[in-house]
């Protein structure tokens, strides 16, 4: 698995450590979960904005959000 390095402000590192402790997992696992969930949310938000503005059609919005058309219909 490739490795990525990132610099965080102290308060964000402390929040990361607090969440990792809450979830009873190591920092790397917490970062991977947060990144995966955050990327999904960004894709969906981008798709919603493009769909609402009329820049993309339903099927393209589902593709941008990386979900099935049925899942997109629930989101939209």
Secondary structure, DSSP 8 states (H G I E B T S, - for coil): ---------HHHHHHHHHHHHHHTS-HHHHHHHHHHHHHHHHHHHHHHHHHHHTSS-HHHHHHHHTS-HHHHHHH-
